[in-house]
Amino acid sequence: MEKVALFPGSFDPITVGHESIIYRSLSLFDKVIVAIGFNANKKAFFSIEKRIAMIQEVFASEPRIEVISYEGLTVELCNRLGVRYILRGLRTSADFEFERAIAQVNKLMHPNIETIFMLTAPQHTPINSTIIRDILLHNGDPSQFIPSAINIKDYL
């Protein structure tokens, strides 16, 4: 049976931390589905289409990575797709507490789905999409914080 993980997030934009987690997870899973969630409570910087294009560009040479978008509960998406693993990256202890609560509720709702946590590489701990968006809003250069395959100017 193929082991497939779903890696949900906003990826607004994808960071080197996300890229690292995805590549490292391929040693555990046969396939990783990067799932861009639509959150009506958040104002996106990049459109979902641009985020999909960015992620596809980063992983163009890796056939085991699929990119989709979705609305609704992540565990419901897992059930629809037949995916049994949710992959989450952790940068800080605050991330852990937040993600643990979600994982435990997901487990109560759908006991067949496991959440797998991977620690961010130490050099990526301070990097998040919010900081990158702030750099972009102030005309800075975030290139060291996003995957090298992306020329962020192509998406602005």
N, CA and C atoms as a LAMMPS dump frame, in Angstrom:
ITEM: TIMESTEP
0
ITEM: NUMBER OF ATOMS
468
ITEM: BOX BOUNDS ff ff ff
-5.0000000000000000e+02 5.0000000000000000e+02
-5.0000000000000000e+02 5.0000000000000000e+02
-5.0000000000000000e+02 5.0000000000000000e+02
ITEM: ATOMS id mol type element x y z
1 1 1 N 0.844 -1.188 0
2 1 2 C 0 0 0
3 1 3 C 0.888 1.249 0
4 2 1 N 0.59 2.172 -0.886
5 2 2 C 1.358 3.398 -1.001
6 2 3 C 1.102 4.296 0.216
7 3 1 N 2.186 4.813 0.798
8 3 2 C 2.074 5.741 1.932
9 3 3 C 2.08 7.157 1.39
10 4 1 N 0.935 7.832 1.593
11 4 2 C 0.765 9.196 1.095
12 4 3 C 0.511 10.119 2.271
13 5 1 N 1.201 11.265 2.263
14 5 2 C 0.993 12.279 3.298
15 5 3 C 0.422 13.533 2.66
16 6 1 N -0.425 14.205 3.404
17 6 2 C -0.959 15.49 2.997
18 6 3 C -0.254 16.556 3.834
19 7 1 N 0.341 17.544 3.161
20 7 2 C 1.013 18.65 3.838
21 7 3 C 0.187 19.911 3.596
22 8 1 N -0.718 20.235 4.535
23 8 2 C -1.599 21.381 4.342
24 8 3 C -0.963 22.679 4.83
25 9 1 N -1.386 23.77 4.236
26 9 2 C -0.922 25.077 4.679
27 9 3 C -1.387 26.148 3.719
28 10 1 N -1.031 27.388 4.045
29 10 2 C -1.381 28.489 3.145
30 10 3 C -0.285 28.719 2.108
31 11 1 N 0.965 28.458 2.469
32 11 2 C 2.096 28.589 1.544
33 11 3 C 2.044 29.93 0.805
34 12 1 N 1.912 31.008 1.578
35 12 2 C 1.692 32.342 1.025
36 12 3 C 2.833 33.289 1.353
37 13 1 N 4.032 33.062 0.796
38 13 2 C 4.467 32.072 -0.182
39 13 3 C 5.145 30.873 0.492
40 14 1 N 5.534 29.897 -0.327
41 14 2 C 6.324 28.766 0.147
42 14 3 C 7.679 29.297 0.619
43 15 1 N 8.207 28.699 1.685
44 15 2 C 9.5 29.104 2.235
45 15 3 C 10.521 27.978 2.084
46 16 1 N 11.784 28.291 2.368
47 16 2 C 12.81 27.244 2.37
48 16 3 C 12.526 26.216 3.462
49 17 1 N 11.856 26.624 4.514
50 17 2 C 11.472 25.679 5.567
51 17 3 C 10.456 24.67 5.059
52 18 1 N 9.441 25.151 4.35
53 18 2 C 8.466 24.24 3.74
54 18 3 C 9.163 23.273 2.779
55 19 1 N 10.013 23.835 1.93
56 19 2 C 10.725 23.025 0.936
57 19 3 C 11.521 21.912 1.616
58 20 1 N 12.213 22.256 2.68
59 20 2 C 13.024 21.283 3.409
60 20 3 C 12.154 20.167 4
61 21 1 N 11.062 20.535 4.638
62 21 2 C 10.153 19.536 5.23
63 21 3 C 9.641 18.59 4.142
64 22 1 N 9.226 19.139 3.013
65 22 2 C 8.673 18.315 1.938
66 22 3 C 9.718 17.348 1.409
67 23 1 N 10.906 17.842 1.093
68 23 2 C 11.954 16.943 0.587
69 23 3 C 12.325 15.889 1.626
70 24 1 N 12.472 16.285 2.88
71 24 2 C 12.846 15.323 3.927
72 24 3 C 11.76 14.279 4.144
73 25 1 N 10.502 14.66 3.954
74 25 2 C 9.402 13.718 4.178
75 25 3 C 9.351 12.623 3.115
76 26 1 N 9.992 12.856 1.982
77 26 2 C 9.991 11.837 0.926
78 26 3 C 10.758 10.575 1.33
79 27 1 N 11.557 10.653 2.394
80 27 2 C 12.199 9.434 2.903
81 27 3 C 11.217 8.598 3.731
82 28 1 N 10.095 9.194 4.106
83 28 2 C 9.082 8.499 4.915
84 28 3 C 7.851 8.098 4.097
85 29 1 N 7.56 8.868 3.052
86 29 2 C 6.334 8.672 2.283
87 29 3 C 6.643 8.448 0.812
88 30 1 N 5.761 7.685 0.159
89 30 2 C 5.894 7.443 -1.272
90 30 3 C 5.459 8.653 -2.085
91 31 1 N 4.552 9.433 -1.503
92 31 2 C 4.014 10.6 -2.189
93 31 3 C 3.615 11.63 -1.144
94 32 1 N 3.784 12.903 -1.49
95 32 2 C 3.344 13.998 -0.625
96 32 3 C 2.446 14.908 -1.451
97 33 1 N 1.263 15.155 -0.918
98 33 2 C 0.332 16.09 -1.538
99 33 3 C 0.418 17.395 -0.764
100 34 1 N 0.888 18.439 -1.437
101 34 2 C 0.927 19.771 -0.837
102 34 3 C -0.441 20.38 -1.085
103 35 1 N -1.169 20.656 -0.003
104 35 2 C -2.556 21.105 -0.105
105 35 3 C -2.669 22.546 0.39
106 36 1 N -2.953 23.435 -0.538
107 36 2 C -3.091 24.846 -0.204
108 36 3 C -4.526 25.091 0.234
109 37 1 N -4.665 25.432 1.505
110 37 2 C -5.996 25.654 2.051
111 37 3 C -6.487 27.066 1.808
112 38 1 N -7.771 27.177 1.542
113 38 2 C -8.409 28.481 1.42
114 38 3 C -8.96 28.848 2.78
115 39 1 N -8.54 29.989 3.295
116 39 2 C -8.986 30.453 4.606
117 39 3 C -9.671 31.799 4.421
118 40 1 N -10.978 31.831 4.578
119 40 2 C -11.75 33.055 4.379
120 40 3 C -11.387 34.134 5.403
121 41 1 N -10.78 33.737 6.518
122 41 2 C -10.41 34.704 7.561
123 41 3 C -9.07 35.383 7.287
124 42 1 N -8.344 34.928 6.277
125 42 2 C -7.033 35.5 5.953
126 42 3 C -7.082 36.183 4.598
127 43 1 N -6.444 37.335 4.505
128 43 2 C -6.282 38.014 3.216
129 43 3 C -4.983 37.516 2.617
130 44 1 N -5.074 36.812 1.51
131 44 2 C -3.897 36.232 0.868
132 44 3 C -3.099 37.306 0.138
133 45 1 N -1.783 37.158 0.147
134 45 2 C -0.882 38.039 -0.598
135 45 3 C -0.819 37.562 -2.048
136 46 1 N -0.626 36.256 -2.23
137 46 2 C -0.576 35.645 -3.558
138 46 3 C -1.865 34.862 -3.792
139 47 1 N -2.335 34.868 -5.019
140 47 2 C -3.529 34.077 -5.355
141 47 3 C -3.201 32.591 -5.195
142 48 1 N -4.226 31.789 -5.047
143 48 2 C -4.025 30.34 -4.958
144 48 3 C -3.343 29.834 -6.23
145 49 1 N -3.713 30.372 -7.373
146 49 2 C -3.111 29.944 -8.643
147 49 3 C -1.607 30.223 -8.653
148 50 1 N -1.202 31.389 -8.154
149 50 2 C 0.225 31.713 -8.113
150 50 3 C 0.963 30.826 -7.112
151 51 1 N 0.322 30.53 -5.986
152 51 2 C 0.958 29.648 -4.995
153 51 3 C 1.128 28.236 -5.559
154 52 1 N 0.12 27.75 -6.269
155 52 2 C 0.234 26.439 -6.909
156 52 3 C 1.39 26.46 -7.905
157 53 1 N 1.455 27.501 -8.728
158 53 2 C 2.518 27.603 -9.738
159 53 3 C 3.898 27.643 -9.081
160 54 1 N 4.039 28.39 -7.993
161 54 2 C 5.33 28.457 -7.288
162 54 3 C 5.766 27.083 -6.797
163 55 1 N 4.844 26.391 -6.145
164 55 2 C 5.182 25.085 -5.568
165 55 3 C 5.479 24.078 -6.679
166 56 1 N 4.706 24.116 -7.745
167 56 2 C 4.981 23.226 -8.876
168 56 3 C 6.346 23.524 -9.484
169 57 1 N 6.732 24.787 -9.523
170 57 2 C 8.05 25.159 -10.049
171 57 3 C 9.158 24.604 -9.159
172 58 1 N 8.983 24.703 -7.848
173 58 2 C 9.989 24.203 -6.906
174 58 3 C 10.192 22.708 -7.06
175 59 1 N 9.09 21.963 -7.235
176 59 2 C 9.159 20.501 -7.254
177 59 3 C 8.95 19.918 -8.659
178 60 1 N 9.266 20.685 -9.682
179 60 2 C 9.045 20.264 -11.069
180 60 3 C 9.739 18.942 -11.401
181 61 1 N 10.873 18.68 -10.785
182 61 2 C 11.612 17.447 -11.111
183 61 3 C 11.323 16.312 -10.123
184 62 1 N 10.332 16.489 -9.263
185 62 2 C 10 15.456 -8.269
186 62 3 C 8.572 14.958 -8.508
187 63 1 N 8.419 13.815 -9.184
188 63 2 C 7.083 13.322 -9.524
189 63 3 C 6.267 12.847 -8.323
190 64 1 N 6.901 12.693 -7.174
191 64 2 C 6.168 12.221 -5.991
192 64 3 C 5.491 13.358 -5.224
193 65 1 N 5.606 14.581 -5.741
194 65 2 C 4.959 15.739 -5.119
195 65 3 C 3.802 16.175 -6.002
196 66 1 N 2.619 16.291 -5.393
197 66 2 C 1.43 16.783 -6.077
198 66 3 C 0.971 18.044 -5.345
199 67 1 N 0.427 19.002 -6.066
200 67 2 C -0.046 20.245 -5.456
201 67 3 C -1.525 20.42 -5.783
202 68 1 N -2.321 20.667 -4.732
203 68 2 C -3.757 20.888 -4.902
204 68 3 C -4.175 22.064 -4.019
205 69 1 N -5.388 22.529 -4.218
206 69 2 C -5.98 23.501 -3.297
207 69 3 C -7.281 22.9 -2.769
208 70 1 N -7.733 23.432 -1.637
209 70 2 C -8.963 22.896 -1.047
210 70 3 C -9.584 23.902 -0.092
211 71 1 N -10.851 23.656 0.216
212 71 2 C -11.571 24.387 1.247
213 71 3 C -12.112 23.372 2.238
214 72 1 N -12.308 23.802 3.462
215 72 2 C -12.907 22.922 4.46
216 72 3 C -11.886 22.301 5.386
217 73 1 N -12.324 21.286 6.1
218 73 2 C -11.485 20.63 7.092
219 73 3 C -10.453 19.722 6.424
220 74 1 N -9.246 19.801 6.913
221 74 2 C -8.155 18.993 6.359
222 74 3 C -8.442 17.5 6.506
223 75 1 N -8.99 17.085 7.656
224 75 2 C -9.27 15.657 7.844
225 75 3 C -10.342 15.158 6.88
226 76 1 N -11.272 16.026 6.52
227 76 2 C -12.291 15.636 5.538
228 76 3 C -11.65 15.465 4.163
229 77 1 N -10.705 16.342 3.827
230 77 2 C -9.974 16.189 2.569
231 77 3 C -9.205 14.869 2.574
232 78 1 N -8.551 14.559 3.678
233 78 2 C -7.824 13.285 3.781
234 78 3 C -8.763 12.115 3.519
235 79 1 N -9.926 12.135 4.125
236 79 2 C -10.889 11.05 3.913
237 79 3 C -11.319 10.96 2.457
238 80 1 N -11.586 12.101 1.834
239 80 2 C -11.998 12.094 0.413
240 80 3 C -10.911 11.521 -0.476
241 81 1 N -9.642 11.827 -0.142
242 81 2 C -8.521 11.376 -0.97
243 81 3 C -7.983 10.004 -0.567
244 82 1 N -8.438 9.48 0.571
245 82 2 C -7.916 8.209 1.062
246 82 3 C -6.52 8.333 1.655
247 83 1 N -6.18 9.51 2.152
248 83 2 C -4.865 9.77 2.753
249 83 3 C -4.957 9.548 4.252
250 84 1 N -3.968 8.82 4.811
251 84 2 C -4.002 8.493 6.237
252 84 3 C -3.023 9.31 7.083
253 85 1 N -2.196 10.16 6.446
254 85 2 C -1.182 10.907 7.186
255 85 3 C -1.247 12.395 6.871
256 86 1 N -1.243 13.198 7.912
257 86 2 C -1.12 14.643 7.788
258 86 3 C 0.275 15.005 8.261
259 87 1 N 1.001 15.724 7.442
260 87 2 C 2.369 16.138 7.742
261 87 3 C 2.352 17.589 8.204
262 88 1 N 3.035 17.871 9.311
263 88 2 C 3.117 19.236 9.829
264 88 3 C 4.547 19.526 10.24
265 89 1 N 5.001 20.721 9.949
266 89 2 C 6.325 21.165 10.361
267 89 3 C 6.223 21.984 11.636
268 90 1 N 7.195 21.811 12.509
269 90 2 C 7.217 22.549 13.774
270 90 3 C 8.485 23.384 13.868
271 91 1 N 8.314 24.692 14.099
272 91 2 C 9.463 25.577 14.274
273 91 3 C 9.732 25.845 15.748
274 92 1 N 8.669 26.014 16.52
275 92 2 C 8.803 26.443 17.92
276 92 3 C 7.885 25.63 18.819
277 93 1 N 8.067 25.824 20.12
278 93 2 C 7.179 25.148 21.074
279 93 3 C 5.748 25.674 20.936
280 94 1 N 5.593 26.933 20.582
281 94 2 C 4.243 27.472 20.352
282 94 3 C 3.577 26.744 19.18
283 95 1 N 4.347 26.488 18.118
284 95 2 C 3.816 25.698 16.998
285 95 3 C 3.347 24.338 17.494
286 96 1 N 4.161 23.712 18.343
287 96 2 C 3.815 22.38 18.838
288 96 3 C 2.477 22.403 19.572
289 97 1 N 2.295 23.347 20.486
290 97 2 C 1.053 23.396 21.267
291 97 3 C -0.16 23.596 20.361
292 98 1 N -0.043 24.479 19.394
293 98 2 C -1.129 24.74 18.458
294 98 3 C -1.42 23.501 17.61
295 99 1 N -0.38 22.926 17.035
296 99 2 C -0.545 21.766 16.149
297 99 3 C -1.004 20.525 16.91
298 100 1 N -0.544 20.374 18.145
299 100 2 C -0.971 19.23 18.967
300 100 3 C -2.472 19.264 19.189
301 101 1 N -2.997 20.431 19.529
302 101 2 C -4.435 20.559 19.764
303 101 3 C -5.228 20.187 18.512
304 102 1 N -4.799 20.681 17.367
305 102 2 C -5.489 20.359 16.112
306 102 3 C -5.394 18.861 15.83
307 103 1 N -4.202 18.291 16.007
308 103 2 C -4.008 16.859 15.739
309 103 3 C -4.882 16.001 16.646
310 104 1 N -5.019 16.402 17.9
311 104 2 C -5.832 15.619 18.83
312 104 3 C -7.318 15.695 18.479
313 105 1 N -7.78 16.861 18.065
314 105 2 C -9.178 16.991 17.629
315 105 3 C -9.392 16.184 16.348
316 106 1 N -8.44 16.287 15.425
317 106 2 C -8.537 15.49 14.191
318 106 3 C -8.623 14.004 14.516
319 107 1 N -7.836 13.561 15.478
320 107 2 C -7.812 12.136 15.863
321 107 3 C -9.16 11.714 16.445
322 108 1 N -9.779 12.597 17.219
323 108 2 C -11.103 12.289 17.764
324 108 3 C -12.145 12.211 16.649
325 109 1 N -12.011 13.079 15.666
326 109 2 C -12.968 13.101 14.56
327 109 3 C -12.76 11.93 13.605
328 110 1 N -11.49 11.614 13.328
329 110 2 C -11.149 10.567 12.356
330 110 3 C -9.969 9.758 12.893
331 111 1 N -10.241 8.73 13.7
332 111 2 C -9.17 7.954 14.342
333 111 3 C -8.206 7.268 13.382
334 112 1 N -8.579 7.125 12.126
335 112 2 C -7.719 6.442 11.15
336 112 3 C -6.623 7.347 10.588
337 113 1 N -6.667 8.637 10.887
338 113 2 C -5.696 9.584 10.331
339 113 3 C -4.664 9.949 11.4
340 114 1 N -3.398 9.8 11.032
341 114 2 C -2.283 10.133 11.931
342 114 3 C -1.658 11.456 11.506
343 115 1 N -1.257 12.26 12.476
344 115 2 C -0.511 13.48 12.193
345 115 3 C 0.951 13.215 12.518
346 116 1 N 1.8 13.53 11.569
347 116 2 C 3.248 13.338 11.702
348 116 3 C 3.893 14.713 11.788
349 117 1 N 4.667 14.935 12.859
350 117 2 C 5.368 16.204 13.042
351 117 3 C 6.827 16.054 12.661
352 118 1 N 7.33 17.023 11.909
353 118 2 C 8.758 17.076 11.599
354 118 3 C 9.285 18.417 12.087
355 119 1 N 10.431 18.372 12.745
356 119 2 C 11.056 19.609 13.195
357 119 3 C 11.713 20.324 12.026
358 120 1 N 11.581 21.626 12.014
359 120 2 C 12.25 22.444 11.013
360 120 3 C 13.754 22.374 11.233
361 121 1 N 14.511 22.418 10.145
362 121 2 C 15.969 22.5 10.268
363 121 3 C 16.299 23.772 11.052
364 122 1 N 17.308 23.717 11.931
365 122 2 C 17.596 24.868 12.8
366 122 3 C 17.727 26.199 12.06
367 123 1 N 18.356 26.192 10.906
368 123 2 C 18.557 27.442 10.171
369 123 3 C 17.262 28.024 9.618
370 124 1 N 16.192 27.221 9.609
371 124 2 C 14.913 27.698 9.082
372 124 3 C 13.931 28.109 10.181
373 125 1 N 14.309 27.94 11.422
374 125 2 C 13.394 28.218 12.528
375 125 3 C 12.792 29.624 12.506
376 126 1 N 13.557 30.67 12.227
377 126 2 C 12.941 32.002 12.279
378 126 3 C 12.136 32.388 11.031
379 127 1 N 12.131 31.543 10.018
380 127 2 C 11.528 31.906 8.738
381 127 3 C 10.065 31.479 8.684
382 128 1 N 9.207 32.421 8.316
383 128 2 C 7.817 32.072 8.057
384 128 3 C 7.266 32.962 6.949
385 129 1 N 6.132 32.576 6.412
386 129 2 C 5.544 33.297 5.277
387 129 3 C 5.176 34.728 5.639
388 130 1 N 4.755 34.962 6.878
389 130 2 C 4.383 36.313 7.303
390 130 3 C 5.571 37.26 7.191
391 131 1 N 6.736 36.81 7.624
392 131 2 C 7.941 37.639 7.533
393 131 3 C 8.29 37.905 6.071
394 132 1 N 8.169 36.893 5.238
395 132 2 C 8.475 37.073 3.814
396 132 3 C 7.513 38.078 3.182
397 133 1 N 6.234 37.978 3.509
398 133 2 C 5.268 38.95 2.976
399 133 3 C 5.609 40.365 3.43
400 134 1 N 6.037 40.517 4.674
401 134 2 C 6.413 41.829 5.19
402 134 3 C 7.627 42.382 4.426
403 135 1 N 8.595 41.524 4.165
404 135 2 C 9.765 41.936 3.374
405 135 3 C 9.308 42.411 1.994
406 136 1 N 8.419 41.659 1.36
407 136 2 C 7.917 42.025 0.036
408 136 3 C 7.131 43.339 0.066
409 137 1 N 6.303 43.522 1.093
410 137 2 C 5.512 44.75 1.207
411 137 3 C 6.393 45.995 1.333
412 138 1 N 7.594 45.803 1.862
413 138 2 C 8.516 46.925 2.061
414 138 3 C 9.644 46.924 1.034
415 139 1 N 9.374 46.26 -0.099
416 139 2 C 10.305 46.244 -1.234
417 139 3 C 11.686 45.672 -0.907
418 140 1 N 11.721 44.746 0.049
419 140 2 C 12.971 44.062 0.369
420 140 3 C 13.167 42.834 -0.51
421 141 1 N 14.289 42.188 -0.332
422 141 2 C 14.625 40.996 -1.118
423 141 3 C 14.553 39.752 -0.226
424 142 1 N 13.518 38.939 -0.378
425 142 2 C 13.366 37.749 0.461
426 142 3 C 13.992 36.489 -0.143
427 143 1 N 14.813 36.631 -1.185
428 143 2 C 15.269 35.461 -1.952
429 143 3 C 15.977 34.411 -1.099
430 144 1 N 16.66 34.802 -0.037
431 144 2 C 17.346 33.804 0.784
432 144 3 C 16.377 32.97 1.637
433 145 1 N 15.123 33.392 1.702
434 145 2 C 14.143 32.71 2.541
435 145 3 C 13.132 31.887 1.745
436 146 1 N 13.207 31.953 0.417
437 146 2 C 12.306 31.183 -0.431
438 146 3 C 13.132 30.224 -1.278
439 147 1 N 12.528 29.151 -1.758
440 147 2 C 13.292 28.184 -2.566
441 147 3 C 13.994 28.85 -3.75
442 148 1 N 15.198 28.411 -4.019
443 148 2 C 16.018 29.021 -5.074
444 148 3 C 15.415 28.839 -6.463
445 149 1 N 14.527 27.876 -6.64
446 149 2 C 13.89 27.661 -7.946
447 149 3 C 12.925 28.789 -8.311
448 150 1 N 12.55 29.593 -7.326
449 150 2 C 11.557 30.652 -7.554
450 150 3 C 12.239 32.009 -7.722
451 151 1 N 11.808 32.722 -8.76
452 151 2 C 12.113 34.143 -8.87
453 151 3 C 10.834 34.841 -8.457
454 152 1 N 10.805 35.307 -7.228
455 152 2 C 9.567 35.855 -6.643
456 152 3 C 9.025 37.019 -7.467
457 153 1 N 9.899 37.745 -8.156
458 153 2 C 9.45 38.876 -8.986
459 153 3 C 8.519 38.42 -10.111
460 154 1 N 8.666 37.16 -10.534
461 154 2 C 7.796 36.623 -11.575
462 154 3 C 6.35 36.489 -11.09
463 155 1 N 6.148 36.494 -9.777
464 155 2 C 4.825 36.269 -9.205
465 155 3 C 4.179 37.531 -8.629
466 156 1 N 4.922 38.628 -8.647
467 156 2 C 4.388 39.883 -8.087
468 156 3 C 3.518 40.623 -9.079
